[in-house]
Every structure is written in structure tokens, then in C-alpha cells.
């Protein structure tokens, strides 16, 4: 039973902490502050950041669909 709980905890840590880590890297602050901000904001606004968090988690999981293929720069030697 303890092993099952550890597997479930590990799964949720790998899936859920990715969003806060990504936001923290983009902004340049610690992950702890972003997580704490989500928790406080969830209490103040009655849970609406949880919906934003889930949407961001889905986008990060499927970000390869959203990447725009930029036009490849050609060099003078390829003309």
C-alpha cells in the first residue's frame, strides 16, 4: 500500500509541478514563490486559478502542436 501511494505521489509531482517550474523559469523567480502564489490566489478567488493551472498544464503537455514553424533563414551559399 505504501508503494502505491509513493507511485501516485510521484506521478502527481511530475505532472503538476511542471507548470509552476515553467512559469518560474520564464519570469525568473523561485518555483516556491509561484506555487505559494497559486495557493493564495486560489483561496482568494475561490478556485479559479486551478482552472488556469489545468489549462496551462494541458498546453505545456501539448506544446509541440502550438509551435509555429518559422521560415528557415537561407545563407548566401544556398542560393
N, C-alpha and C positions, 0 to 999 in steps of 0.2 A: 504494500500500500504506500509506503514511504517513497519507493522508487517511482511509482505512478505520479505522485504529487510533484516530485522533482522534475519529471519529464514535462508535466503540464506547466509548471512554473517556468522552466527553461524555454518552452515554446512561446509563452506569452511575453517573456522578457525579450526574446529575439524579434518578435513581431511588433510589439508595442513601443519599445524604446528606440526604434529606428527613426520615428518621426521627430521626437524631441532632439535626438542627436543630430539629425539633418538640419533642423531649424537652428540649433545652437551653432553648428558649423557655418551656416550661411550668415548668421548675424554676428558671430564672433564672441559669444558668451558661453558660460559653462552650461552643460546639459542639466545640471541640478536646478539652475535658476529657471530654465524653460519648463521643466517638469513641475516645479513649485508654482510657476505662473499658471499652468494649465489647471492645476488642482484648485488654486484660489479663485481663478476666474470661473471655474465650473460651479463652485459654491455660490458665487455672487450672481451669476447669470442663469442659475437653475439648470445647468447641464448642457447648454448649447455648445460650448467648446468641445464636448465629446463628439458631437456630430461633425464639427470641423476637423477634429483629430482623425476620425474614421475616414473622412473623405481624403485627407492628406495621406493617410496610410495606404488607401487604395491607389491613389495617384503615384506614390512612391513605388508601390509594388508593380505598377504597370507603366512606369515612366518611359520605357522603350517605345511605347506606342505614341507618346507625345513629343518625342524628339523630332525636330524639324531637320530635314536633310539640307544642309547649306550647300550652295553651289561651290564645287571644288575649284580652288584657285589654280589656274594653269600658269606654268612658268614660260619663259621665253623659249625654252628648249623643246617644249611640246608643240609648238606651232607648226 
